[in-house]
Amino acid sequence: MDREGFDTLLEYLSSYTKDELFIAMEATGIYHLPLLSFLLELEFQCVVINQIFIKSFIGSTTLRKTKNDKKDAAFK
């Protein structure tokens, strides 16, 4: 959550056009705000999702009873 990290993300996103991207992030108190502000300033389409909705959605699609960052970040 610093300029170096944001620049790294921007480099990754540069392989797509802004029309191809719709960026969703989980609301994390105030911690998502710097990233959201950075992306909106660059005119990316973004949405912030309440973690209660995410938890409910996960519960409806899997029998897994846990939700944590390590499991959420795993690539399938």
PDB file with SEQRES, HELIX, SHEET and CRYST1 records, atoms N, CA, C and O in Angstrom:
SEQRES   1 A   76  MET ASP ARG GLU GLY PHE ASP THR LEU LEU GLU TYR LEU          
SEQRES   2 A   76  SER SER TYR THR LYS ASP GLU LEU PHE ILE ALA MET GLU          
SEQRES   3 A   76  ALA THR GLY ILE TYR HIS LEU PRO LEU LEU SER PHE LEU          
SEQRES   4 A   76  LEU GLU LEU GLU PHE GLN CYS VAL VAL ILE ASN GLN ILE          
SEQRES   5 A   76  PHE ILE LYS SER PHE ILE GLY SER THR THR LEU ARG LYS          
SEQRES   6 A   76  THR LYS ASN ASP LYS LYS ASP ALA ALA PHE LYS                  
HELIX    1 AA1 ARG A    3  LEU A   13  1                                  11    
HELIX    2 AA2 LYS A   18  GLU A   20  5                                   3    
HELIX    3 AA3 LEU A   33  GLU A   41  1                                   9    
HELIX    4 AA4 GLN A   51  THR A   61  1                                  11    
HELIX    5 AA5 ASP A   69  ASP A   72  1                                   4    
SHEET    1 AA1 2 ILE A  23  GLU A  26  0                                        
SHEET    2 AA1 2 CYS A  46  ILE A  49  1                                        
CRYST1    1.000    1.000    1.000  90.00  90.00  90.00 P 1           1          
ATOM      1  N   MET A   1       0.819  -1.184   0.000  1.00  0.00           N  
ATOM      2  CA  MET A   1       0.000   0.000   0.000  1.00  0.00           C  
ATOM      3  C   MET A   1       0.866   1.252   0.000  1.00  0.00           C  
ATOM      4  O   MET A   1       0.672   2.168   0.799  1.00  0.00           O  
ATOM      5  N   ASP A   2       1.822   1.265  -0.913  1.00  0.00           N  
ATOM      6  CA  ASP A   2       2.650   2.454  -1.071  1.00  0.00           C  
ATOM      7  C   ASP A   2       2.822   2.735  -2.560  1.00  0.00           C  
ATOM      8  O   ASP A   2       2.357   1.966  -3.402  1.00  0.00           O  
ATOM      9  N   ARG A   3       3.479   3.818  -2.872  1.00  0.00           N  
ATOM     10  CA  ARG A   3       3.615   4.220  -4.280  1.00  0.00           C  
ATOM     11  C   ARG A   3       4.301   3.130  -5.102  1.00  0.00           C  
ATOM     12  O   ARG A   3       3.918   2.881  -6.245  1.00  0.00           O  
ATOM     13  N   GLU A   4       5.311   2.483  -4.526  1.00  0.00           N  
ATOM     14  CA  GLU A   4       6.009   1.421  -5.250  1.00  0.00           C  
ATOM     15  C   GLU A   4       5.056   0.268  -5.575  1.00  0.00           C  
ATOM     16  O   GLU A   4       5.073  -0.263  -6.686  1.00  0.00           O  
ATOM     17  N   GLY A   5       4.238  -0.109  -4.615  1.00  0.00           N  
ATOM     18  CA  GLY A   5       3.259  -1.175  -4.850  1.00  0.00           C  
ATOM     19  C   GLY A   5       2.215  -0.775  -5.869  1.00  0.00           C  
ATOM     20  O   GLY A   5       1.827  -1.582  -6.714  1.00  0.00           O  
ATOM     21  N   PHE A   6       1.756   0.465  -5.796  1.00  0.00           N  
ATOM     22  CA  PHE A   6       0.774   0.951  -6.768  1.00  0.00           C  
ATOM     23  C   PHE A   6       1.369   0.974  -8.169  1.00  0.00           C  
ATOM     24  O   PHE A   6       0.694   0.619  -9.136  1.00  0.00           O  
ATOM     25  N   ASP A   7       2.626   1.387  -8.284  1.00  0.00           N  
ATOM     26  CA  ASP A   7       3.282   1.401  -9.595  1.00  0.00           C  
ATOM     27  C   ASP A   7       3.447  -0.009 -10.149  1.00  0.00           C  
ATOM     28  O   ASP A   7       3.314  -0.223 -11.354  1.00  0.00           O  
ATOM     29  N   THR A   8       3.737  -0.967  -9.279  1.00  0.00           N  
ATOM     30  CA  THR A   8       3.842  -2.367  -9.706  1.00  0.00           C  
ATOM     31  C   THR A   8       2.497  -2.865 -10.213  1.00  0.00           C  
ATOM     32  O   THR A   8       2.430  -3.540 -11.241  1.00  0.00           O  
ATOM     33  N   LEU A   9       1.424  -2.535  -9.497  1.00  0.00           N  
ATOM     34  CA  LEU A   9       0.078  -2.911  -9.951  1.00  0.00           C  
ATOM     35  C   LEU A   9      -0.235  -2.250 -11.285  1.00  0.00           C  
ATOM     36  O   LEU A   9      -0.767  -2.900 -12.185  1.00  0.00           O  
ATOM     37  N   LEU A  10       0.084  -0.984 -11.422  1.00  0.00           N  
ATOM     38  CA  LEU A  10      -0.181  -0.262 -12.663  1.00  0.00           C  
ATOM     39  C   LEU A  10       0.573  -0.888 -13.835  1.00  0.00           C  
ATOM     40  O   LEU A  10       0.043  -0.974 -14.942  1.00  0.00           O  
ATOM     41  N   GLU A  11       1.799  -1.321 -13.592  1.00  0.00           N  
ATOM     42  CA  GLU A  11       2.568  -2.005 -14.633  1.00  0.00           C  
ATOM     43  C   GLU A  11       1.871  -3.292 -15.054  1.00  0.00           C  
ATOM     44  O   GLU A  11       1.804  -3.592 -16.246  1.00  0.00           O  
ATOM     45  N   TYR A  12       1.356  -4.050 -14.104  1.00  0.00           N  
ATOM     46  CA  TYR A  12       0.637  -5.288 -14.414  1.00  0.00           C  
ATOM     47  C   TYR A  12      -0.637  -4.977 -15.202  1.00  0.00           C  
ATOM     48  O   TYR A  12      -0.945  -5.652 -16.185  1.00  0.00           O  
ATOM     49  N   LEU A  13      -1.368  -3.965 -14.770  1.00  0.00           N  
ATOM     50  CA  LEU A  13      -2.628  -3.621 -15.430  1.00  0.00           C  
ATOM     51  C   LEU A  13      -2.419  -3.037 -16.819  1.00  0.00           C  
ATOM     52  O   LEU A  13      -3.345  -3.043 -17.631  1.00  0.00           O  
ATOM     53  N   SER A  14      -1.231  -2.536 -17.108  1.00  0.00           N  
ATOM     54  CA  SER A  14      -0.979  -1.892 -18.398  1.00  0.00           C  
ATOM     55  C   SER A  14      -1.071  -2.855 -19.576  1.00  0.00           C  
ATOM     56  O   SER A  14      -1.120  -2.417 -20.725  1.00  0.00           O  
ATOM     57  N   SER A  15      -1.097  -4.149 -19.310  1.00  0.00           N  
ATOM     58  CA  SER A  15      -1.245  -5.110 -20.410  1.00  0.00           C  
ATOM     59  C   SER A  15      -2.708  -5.224 -20.857  1.00  0.00           C  
ATOM     60  O   SER A  15      -3.016  -5.961 -21.794  1.00  0.00           O  
ATOM     61  N   TYR A  16      -3.598  -4.502 -20.192  1.00  0.00           N  
ATOM     62  CA  TYR A  16      -5.016  -4.484 -20.541  1.00  0.00           C  
ATOM     63  C   TYR A  16      -5.439  -3.044 -20.833  1.00  0.00           C  
ATOM     64  O   TYR A  16      -4.800  -2.097 -20.373  1.00  0.00           O  
ATOM     65  N   THR A  17      -6.513  -2.886 -21.598  1.00  0.00           N  
ATOM     66  CA  THR A  17      -7.081  -1.551 -21.756  1.00  0.00           C  
ATOM     67  C   THR A  17      -8.030  -1.300 -20.583  1.00  0.00           C  
ATOM     68  O   THR A  17      -8.513  -2.242 -19.955  1.00  0.00           O  
ATOM     69  N   LYS A  18      -8.287  -0.055 -20.301  1.00  0.00           N  
ATOM     70  CA  LYS A  18      -9.199   0.268 -19.196  1.00  0.00           C  
ATOM     71  C   LYS A  18     -10.609  -0.252 -19.468  1.00  0.00           C  
ATOM     72  O   LYS A  18     -11.365  -0.528 -18.537  1.00  0.00           O  
ATOM     73  N   ASP A  19     -10.959  -0.384 -20.752  1.00  0.00           N  
ATOM     74  CA  ASP A  19     -12.277  -0.923 -21.099  1.00  0.00           C  
ATOM     75  C   ASP A  19     -12.394  -2.405 -20.778  1.00  0.00           C  
ATOM     76  O   ASP A  19     -13.498  -2.913 -20.583  1.00  0.00           O  
ATOM     77  N   GLU A  20     -11.271  -3.099 -20.721  1.00  0.00           N  
ATOM     78  CA  GLU A  20     -11.274  -4.533 -20.420  1.00  0.00           C  
ATOM     79  C   GLU A  20     -11.329  -4.820 -18.920  1.00  0.00           C  
ATOM     80  O   GLU A  20     -11.573  -5.957 -18.515  1.00  0.00           O  
ATOM     81  N   LEU A  21     -11.106  -3.812 -18.107  1.00  0.00           N  
ATOM     82  CA  LEU A  21     -10.967  -4.020 -16.670  1.00  0.00           C  
ATOM     83  C   LEU A  21     -12.150  -3.463 -15.891  1.00  0.00           C  
ATOM     84  O   LEU A  21     -12.676  -2.394 -16.201  1.00  0.00           O  
ATOM     85  N   PHE A  22     -12.548  -4.202 -14.887  1.00  0.00           N  
ATOM     86  CA  PHE A  22     -13.478  -3.735 -13.876  1.00  0.00           C  
ATOM     87  C   PHE A  22     -12.911  -4.261 -12.562  1.00  0.00           C  
ATOM     88  O   PHE A  22     -12.960  -5.462 -12.300  1.00  0.00           O  
ATOM     89  N   ILE A  23     -12.384  -3.387 -11.756  1.00  0.00           N  
ATOM     90  CA  ILE A  23     -11.634  -3.781 -10.574  1.00  0.00           C  
ATOM     91  C   ILE A  23     -12.548  -3.774  -9.357  1.00  0.00           C  
ATOM     92  O   ILE A  23     -13.186  -2.767  -9.050  1.00  0.00           O  
ATOM     93  N   ALA A  24     -12.604  -4.907  -8.670  1.00  0.00           N  
ATOM     94  CA  ALA A  24     -13.404  -5.037  -7.452  1.00  0.00           C  
ATOM     95  C   ALA A  24     -12.459  -5.264  -6.287  1.00  0.00           C  
ATOM     96  O   ALA A  24     -11.467  -5.984  -6.399  1.00  0.00           O  
ATOM     97  N   MET A  25     -12.788  -4.637  -5.170  1.00  0.00           N  
ATOM     98  CA  MET A  25     -11.983  -4.837  -3.967  1.00  0.00           C  
ATOM     99  C   MET A  25     -12.901  -4.919  -2.763  1.00  0.00           C  
ATOM    100  O   MET A  25     -14.000  -4.365  -2.752  1.00  0.00           O  
ATOM    101  N   GLU A  26     -12.426  -5.619  -1.759  1.00  0.00           N  
ATOM    102  CA  GLU A  26     -13.186  -5.765  -0.528  1.00  0.00           C  
ATOM    103  C   GLU A  26     -12.981  -4.533   0.344  1.00  0.00           C  
ATOM    104  O   GLU A  26     -11.866  -4.028   0.470  1.00  0.00           O  
ATOM    105  N   ALA A  27     -14.059  -4.060   0.939  1.00  0.00           N  
ATOM    106  CA  ALA A  27     -13.961  -2.949   1.884  1.00  0.00           C  
ATOM    107  C   ALA A  27     -13.170  -3.423   3.098  1.00  0.00           C  
ATOM    108  O   ALA A  27     -13.467  -4.467   3.679  1.00  0.00           O  
ATOM    109  N   THR A  28     -12.170  -2.648   3.468  1.00  0.00           N  
ATOM    110  CA  THR A  28     -11.309  -3.026   4.589  1.00  0.00           C  
ATOM    111  C   THR A  28     -11.149  -1.838   5.526  1.00  0.00           C  
ATOM    112  O   THR A  28     -10.045  -1.328   5.720  1.00  0.00           O  
ATOM    113  N   GLY A  29     -12.253  -1.408   6.099  1.00  0.00           N  
ATOM    114  CA  GLY A  29     -12.199  -0.213   6.940  1.00  0.00           C  
ATOM    115  C   GLY A  29     -11.759   0.970   6.093  1.00  0.00           C  
ATOM    116  O   GLY A  29     -12.410   1.323   5.110  1.00  0.00           O  
ATOM    117  N   ILE A  30     -10.644   1.577   6.487  1.00  0.00           N  
ATOM    118  CA  ILE A  30     -10.097   2.683   5.689  1.00  0.00           C  
ATOM    119  C   ILE A  30      -8.927   2.240   4.821  1.00  0.00           C  
ATOM    120  O   ILE A  30      -8.411   3.031   4.032  1.00  0.00           O  
ATOM    121  N   TYR A  31      -8.503   0.990   4.955  1.00  0.00           N  
ATOM    122  CA  TYR A  31      -7.256   0.543   4.328  1.00  0.00           C  
ATOM    123  C   TYR A  31      -7.341   0.410   2.815  1.00  0.00           C  
ATOM    124  O   TYR A  31      -6.310   0.461   2.145  1.00  0.00           O  
ATOM    125  N   HIS A  32      -8.528   0.242   2.255  1.00  0.00           N  
ATOM    126  CA  HIS A  32      -8.663   0.145   0.799  1.00  0.00           C  
ATOM    127  C   HIS A  32      -8.698   1.519   0.131  1.00  0.00           C  
ATOM    128  O   HIS A  32      -8.545   1.613  -1.087  1.00  0.00           O  
ATOM    129  N   LEU A  33      -8.898   2.579   0.904  1.00  0.00           N  
ATOM    130  CA  LEU A  33      -9.095   3.912   0.328  1.00  0.00           C  
ATOM    131  C   LEU A  33      -7.911   4.452  -0.478  1.00  0.00           C  
ATOM    132  O   LEU A  33      -8.138   5.050  -1.529  1.00  0.00           O  
ATOM    133  N   PRO A  34      -6.650   4.271  -0.037  1.00  0.00           N  
ATOM    134  CA  PRO A  34      -5.554   4.774  -0.877  1.00  0.00           C  
ATOM    135  C   PRO A  34      -5.506   4.091  -2.254  1.00  0.00           C  
ATOM    136  O   PRO A  34      -5.279   4.754  -3.267  1.00  0.00           O  
ATOM    137  N   LEU A  35      -5.717   2.787  -2.288  1.00  0.00           N  
ATOM    138  CA  LEU A  35      -5.712   2.075  -3.568  1.00  0.00           C  
ATOM    139  C   LEU A  35      -6.893   2.507  -4.422  1.00  0.00           C  
ATOM    140  O   LEU A  35      -6.737   2.757  -5.617  1.00  0.00           O  
ATOM    141  N   LEU A  36      -8.065   2.594  -3.821  1.00  0.00           N  
ATOM    142  CA  LEU A  36      -9.242   3.032  -4.561  1.00  0.00           C  
ATOM    143  C   LEU A  36      -9.033   4.432  -5.134  1.00  0.00           C  
ATOM    144  O   LEU A  36      -9.331   4.676  -6.303  1.00  0.00           O  
ATOM    145  N   SER A  37      -8.532   5.333  -4.331  1.00  0.00           N  
ATOM    146  CA  SER A  37      -8.269   6.701  -4.796  1.00  0.00           C  
ATOM    147  C   SER A  37      -7.279   6.722  -5.951  1.00  0.00           C  
ATOM    148  O   SER A  37      -7.476   7.441  -6.931  1.00  0.00           O  
ATOM    149  N   PHE A  38      -6.213   5.933  -5.836  1.00  0.00           N  
ATOM    150  CA  PHE A  38      -5.193   5.844  -6.883  1.00  0.00           C  
ATOM    151  C   PHE A  38      -5.818   5.371  -8.194  1.00  0.00           C  
ATOM    152  O   PHE A  38      -5.583   5.962  -9.248  1.00  0.00           O  
ATOM    153  N   LEU A  39      -6.605   4.318  -8.125  1.00  0.00           N  
ATOM    154  CA  LEU A  39      -7.197   3.757  -9.344  1.00  0.00           C  
ATOM    155  C   LEU A  39      -8.246   4.691  -9.953  1.00  0.00           C  
ATOM    156  O   LEU A  39      -8.313   4.841 -11.173  1.00  0.00           O  
ATOM    157  N   LEU A  40      -9.053   5.309  -9.114  1.00  0.00           N  
ATOM    158  CA  LEU A  40     -10.071   6.234  -9.632  1.00  0.00           C  
ATOM    159  C   LEU A  40      -9.433   7.474 -10.247  1.00  0.00           C  
ATOM    160  O   LEU A  40      -9.928   8.006 -11.241  1.00  0.00           O  
ATOM    161  N   GLU A  41      -8.351   7.923  -9.662  1.00  0.00           N  
ATOM    162  CA  GLU A  41      -7.635   9.083 -10.214  1.00  0.00           C  
ATOM    163  C   GLU A  41      -7.140   8.792 -11.630  1.00  0.00           C  
ATOM    164  O   GLU A  41      -7.068   9.690 -12.470  1.00  0.00           O  
ATOM    165  N   LEU A  42      -6.801   7.529 -11.885  1.00  0.00           N  
ATOM    166  CA  LEU A  42      -6.349   7.119 -13.216  1.00  0.00           C  
ATOM    167  C   LEU A  42      -7.505   6.653 -14.100  1.00  0.00           C  
ATOM    168  O   LEU A  42      -7.290   6.123 -15.190  1.00  0.00           O  
ATOM    169  N   GLU A  43      -8.737   6.858 -13.617  1.00  0.00           N  
ATOM    170  CA  GLU A  43      -9.968   6.581 -14.366  1.00  0.00           C  
ATOM    171  C   GLU A  43     -10.205   5.106 -14.645  1.00  0.00           C  
ATOM    172  O   GLU A  43     -10.750   4.757 -15.692  1.00  0.00           O  
ATOM    173  N   PHE A  44      -9.803   4.232 -13.722  1.00  0.00           N  
ATOM    174  CA  PHE A  44     -10.171   2.821 -13.796  1.00  0.00           C  
ATOM    175  C   PHE A  44     -11.580   2.668 -13.238  1.00  0.00           C  
ATOM    176  O   PHE A  44     -11.991   3.412 -12.348  1.00  0.00           O  
ATOM    177  N   GLN A  45     -12.312   1.698 -13.770  1.00  0.00           N  
ATOM    178  CA  GLN A  45     -13.631   1.374 -13.241  1.00  0.00           C  
ATOM    179  C   GLN A  45     -13.440   0.491 -12.011  1.00  0.00           C  
ATOM    180  O   GLN A  45     -12.854  -0.588 -12.107  1.00  0.00           O  
ATOM    181  N   CYS A  46     -13.926   0.938 -10.866  1.00  0.00           N  
ATOM    182  CA  CYS A  46     -13.720   0.218  -9.613  1.00  0.00           C  
ATOM    183  C   CYS A  46     -15.021   0.111  -8.835  1.00  0.00           C  
ATOM    184  O   CYS A  46     -15.930   0.927  -8.983  1.00  0.00           O  
ATOM    185  N   VAL A  47     -15.082  -0.907  -8.012  1.00  0.00           N  
ATOM    186  CA  VAL A  47     -16.194  -1.072  -7.095  1.00  0.00           C  
ATOM    187  C   VAL A  47     -15.635  -1.619  -5.783  1.00  0.00           C  
ATOM    188  O   VAL A  47     -14.693  -2.412  -5.774  1.00  0.00           O  
ATOM    189  N   VAL A  48     -16.231  -1.182  -4.685  1.00  0.00           N  
ATOM    190  CA  VAL A  48     -15.864  -1.678  -3.357  1.00  0.00           C  
ATOM    191  C   VAL A  48     -17.032  -2.520  -2.866  1.00  0.00           C  
ATOM    192  O   VAL A  48     -18.184  -2.087  -2.888  1.00  0.00           O  
ATOM    193  N   ILE A  49     -16.714  -3.727  -2.424  1.00  0.00           N  
ATOM    194  CA  ILE A  49     -17.752  -4.670  -1.998  1.00  0.00           C  
ATOM    195  C   ILE A  49     -17.643  -4.896  -0.497  1.00  0.00           C  
ATOM    196  O   ILE A  49     -16.553  -5.118   0.029  1.00  0.00           O  
ATOM    197  N   ASN A  50     -18.759  -4.838   0.172  1.00  0.00           N  
ATOM    198  CA  ASN A  50     -18.817  -5.087   1.601  1.00  0.00           C  
ATOM    199  C   ASN A  50     -18.452  -6.550   1.878  1.00  0.00           C  
ATOM    200  O   ASN A  50     -18.930  -7.451   1.189  1.00  0.00           O  
ATOM    201  N   GLN A  51     -17.611  -6.782   2.881  1.00  0.00           N  
ATOM    202  CA  GLN A  51     -17.143  -8.131   3.181  1.00  0.00           C  
ATOM    203  C   GLN A  51     -18.276  -9.070   3.584  1.00  0.00           C  
ATOM    204  O   GLN A  51     -18.141 -10.285   3.442  1.00  0.00           O  
ATOM    205  N   ILE A  52     -19.379  -8.540   4.078  1.00  0.00           N  
ATOM    206  CA  ILE A  52     -20.529  -9.396   4.425  1.00  0.00           C  
ATOM    207  C   ILE A  52     -21.096 -10.041   3.164  1.00  0.00           C  
ATOM    208  O   ILE A  52     -21.472 -11.213   3.183  1.00  0.00           O  
ATOM    209  N   PHE A  53     -21.160  -9.288   2.075  1.00  0.00           N  
ATOM    210  CA  PHE A  53     -21.648  -9.844   0.817  1.00  0.00           C  
ATOM    211  C   PHE A  53     -20.698 -10.913   0.287  1.00  0.00           C  
ATOM    212  O   PHE A  53     -21.131 -11.943  -0.230  1.00  0.00           O  
ATOM    213  N   ILE A  54     -19.407 -10.660   0.421  1.00  0.00           N  
ATOM    214  CA  ILE A  54     -18.425 -11.630  -0.042  1.00  0.00           C  
ATOM    215  C   ILE A  54     -18.541 -12.914   0.763  1.00  0.00           C  
ATOM    216  O   ILE A  54     -18.537 -14.006   0.197  1.00  0.00           O  
ATOM    217  N   LYS A  55     -18.645 -12.789   2.075  1.00  0.00           N  
ATOM    218  CA  LYS A  55     -18.766 -13.966   2.932  1.00  0.00           C  
ATOM    219  C   LYS A  55     -20.029 -14.750   2.579  1.00  0.00           C  
ATOM    220  O   LYS A  55     -19.995 -15.979   2.516  1.00  0.00           O  
ATOM    221  N   SER A  56     -21.133 -14.058   2.350  1.00  0.00           N  
ATOM    222  CA  SER A  56     -22.384 -14.727   1.982  1.00  0.00           C  
ATOM    223  C   SER A  56     -22.253 -15.434   0.640  1.00  0.00           C  
ATOM    224  O   SER A  56     -22.733 -16.555   0.470  1.00  0.00           O  
ATOM    225  N   PHE A  57     -21.601 -14.771  -0.314  1.00  0.00           N  
ATOM    226  CA  PHE A  57     -21.420 -15.381  -1.629  1.00  0.00           C  
ATOM    227  C   PHE A  57     -20.556 -16.633  -1.534  1.00  0.00           C  
ATOM    228  O   PHE A  57     -20.893 -17.666  -2.111  1.00  0.00           O  
ATOM    229  N   ILE A  58     -19.447 -16.546  -0.811  1.00  0.00           N  
ATOM    230  CA  ILE A  58     -18.572 -17.715  -0.634  1.00  0.00           C  
ATOM    231  C   ILE A  58     -19.354 -18.850   0.000  1.00  0.00           C  
ATOM    232  O   ILE A  58     -19.226 -20.003  -0.412  1.00  0.00           O  
ATOM    233  N   GLY A  59     -20.159 -18.532   0.993  1.00  0.00           N  
ATOM    234  CA  GLY A  59     -20.955 -19.560   1.664  1.00  0.00           C  
ATOM    235  C   GLY A  59     -21.954 -20.224   0.748  1.00  0.00           C  
ATOM    236  O   GLY A  59     -22.317 -21.380   0.963  1.00  0.00           O  
ATOM    237  N   SER A  60     -22.406 -19.514  -0.271  1.00  0.00           N  
ATOM    238  CA  SER A  60     -23.393 -20.086  -1.186  1.00  0.00           C  
ATOM    239  C   SER A  60     -22.759 -20.907  -2.307  1.00  0.00           C  
ATOM    240  O   SER A  60     -23.461 -21.623  -3.020  1.00  0.00           O  
ATOM    241  N   THR A  61     -21.450 -20.810  -2.466  1.00  0.00           N  
ATOM    242  CA  THR A  61     -20.803 -21.497  -3.586  1.00  0.00           C  
ATOM    243  C   THR A  61     -19.864 -22.618  -3.164  1.00  0.00           C  
ATOM    244  O   THR A  61     -19.320 -23.314  -4.020  1.00  0.00           O  
ATOM    245  N   THR A  62     -19.663 -22.807  -1.869  1.00  0.00           N  
ATOM    246  CA  THR A  62     -18.721 -23.824  -1.417  1.00  0.00           C  
ATOM    247  C   THR A  62     -19.128 -24.334  -0.044  1.00  0.00           C  
ATOM    248  O   THR A  62     -19.875 -23.682   0.686  1.00  0.00           O  
ATOM    249  N   LEU A  63     -18.635 -25.484   0.281  1.00  0.00           N  
ATOM    250  CA  LEU A  63     -18.862 -26.026   1.618  1.00  0.00           C  
ATOM    251  C   LEU A  63     -17.790 -25.572   2.593  1.00  0.00           C  
ATOM    252  O   LEU A  63     -17.888 -25.810   3.796  1.00  0.00           O  
ATOM    253  N   ARG A  64     -16.759 -24.910   2.058  1.00  0.00           N  
ATOM    254  CA  ARG A  64     -15.661 -24.416   2.895  1.00  0.00           C  
ATOM    255  C   ARG A  64     -16.215 -23.452   3.935  1.00  0.00           C  
ATOM    256  O   ARG A  64     -16.947 -22.523   3.594  1.00  0.00           O  
ATOM    257  N   LYS A  65     -15.875 -23.665   5.187  1.00  0.00           N  
ATOM    258  CA  LYS A  65     -16.416 -22.837   6.255  1.00  0.00           C  
ATOM    259  C   LYS A  65     -15.498 -21.693   6.645  1.00  0.00           C  
ATOM    260  O   LYS A  65     -15.831 -20.905   7.530  1.00  0.00           O  
ATOM    261  N   THR A  66     -14.362 -21.595   6.005  1.00  0.00           N  
ATOM    262  CA  THR A  66     -13.433 -20.537   6.363  1.00  0.00           C  
ATOM    263  C   THR A  66     -13.296 -19.550   5.218  1.00  0.00           C  
ATOM    264  O   THR A  66     -13.477 -19.898   4.052  1.00  0.00           O  
ATOM    265  N   LYS A  67     -12.981 -18.345   5.563  1.00  0.00           N  
ATOM    266  CA  LYS A  67     -12.673 -17.304   4.592  1.00  0.00           C  
ATOM    267  C   LYS A  67     -11.478 -16.555   5.142  1.00  0.00           C  
ATOM    268  O   LYS A  67     -11.559 -15.923   6.195  1.00  0.00           O  
ATOM    269  N   ASN A  68     -10.368 -16.626   4.426  1.00  0.00           N  
ATOM    270  CA  ASN A  68      -9.206 -15.861   4.861  1.00  0.00           C  
ATOM    271  C   ASN A  68      -8.406 -15.427   3.647  1.00  0.00           C  
ATOM    272  O   ASN A  68      -8.619 -15.935   2.546  1.00  0.00           O  
ATOM    273  N   ASP A  69      -7.498 -14.502   3.837  1.00  0.00           N  
ATOM    274  CA  ASP A  69      -6.748 -13.937   2.718  1.00  0.00           C  
ATOM    275  C   ASP A  69      -5.930 -14.986   1.983  1.00  0.00           C  
ATOM    276  O   ASP A  69      -5.854 -14.958   0.754  1.00  0.00           O  
ATOM    277  N   LYS A  70      -5.309 -15.923   2.724  1.00  0.00           N  
ATOM    278  CA  LYS A  70      -4.482 -16.934   2.079  1.00  0.00           C  
ATOM    279  C   LYS A  70      -5.314 -17.808   1.140  1.00  0.00           C  
ATOM    280  O   LYS A  70      -4.887 -18.096   0.022  1.00  0.00           O  
ATOM    281  N   LYS A  71      -6.481 -18.226   1.581  1.00  0.00           N  
ATOM    282  CA  LYS A  71      -7.340 -19.060   0.742  1.00  0.00           C  
ATOM    283  C   LYS A  71      -7.956 -18.246  -0.398  1.00  0.00           C  
ATOM    284  O   LYS A  71      -8.095 -18.748  -1.514  1.00  0.00           O  
ATOM    285  N   ASP A  72      -8.325 -16.988  -0.121  1.00  0.00           N  
ATOM    286  CA  ASP A  72      -8.909 -16.145  -1.159  1.00  0.00           C  
ATOM    287  C   ASP A  72      -7.927 -15.832  -2.268  1.00  0.00           C  
ATOM    288  O   ASP A  72      -8.321 -15.685  -3.425  1.00  0.00           O  
ATOM    289  N   ALA A  73      -6.646 -15.728  -1.928  1.00  0.00           N  
ATOM    290  CA  ALA A  73      -5.637 -15.341  -2.906  1.00  0.00           C  
ATOM    291  C   ALA A  73      -5.116 -16.520  -3.719  1.00  0.00           C  
ATOM    292  O   ALA A  73      -4.368 -16.313  -4.675  1.00  0.00           O  
ATOM    293  N   ALA A  74      -5.485 -17.737  -3.373  1.00  0.00           N  
ATOM    294  CA  ALA A  74      -4.985 -18.923  -4.084  1.00  0.00           C  
ATOM    295  C   ALA A  74      -5.527 -18.942  -5.505  1.00  0.00           C  
ATOM    296  O   ALA A  74      -6.716 -18.719  -5.732  1.00  0.00           O  
ATOM    297  N   PHE A  75      -4.653 -19.207  -6.444  1.00  0.00           N  
ATOM    298  CA  PHE A  75      -5.060 -19.331  -7.845  1.00  0.00           C  
ATOM    299  C   PHE A  75      -5.511 -20.751  -8.091  1.00  0.00           C  
ATOM    300  O   PHE A  75      -4.945 -21.698  -7.547  1.00  0.00           O  
ATOM    301  N   LYS A  76      -6.531 -20.893  -8.914  1.00  0.00           N  
ATOM    302  CA  LYS A  76      -7.041 -22.234  -9.235  1.00  0.00           C  
ATOM    303  C   LYS A  76      -6.810 -22.526 -10.683  1.00  0.00           C  
ATOM    304  O   LYS A  76      -7.166 -23.604 -11.160  1.00  0.00           O  
TER     305      LYS A  76                                                      
END                                                                             
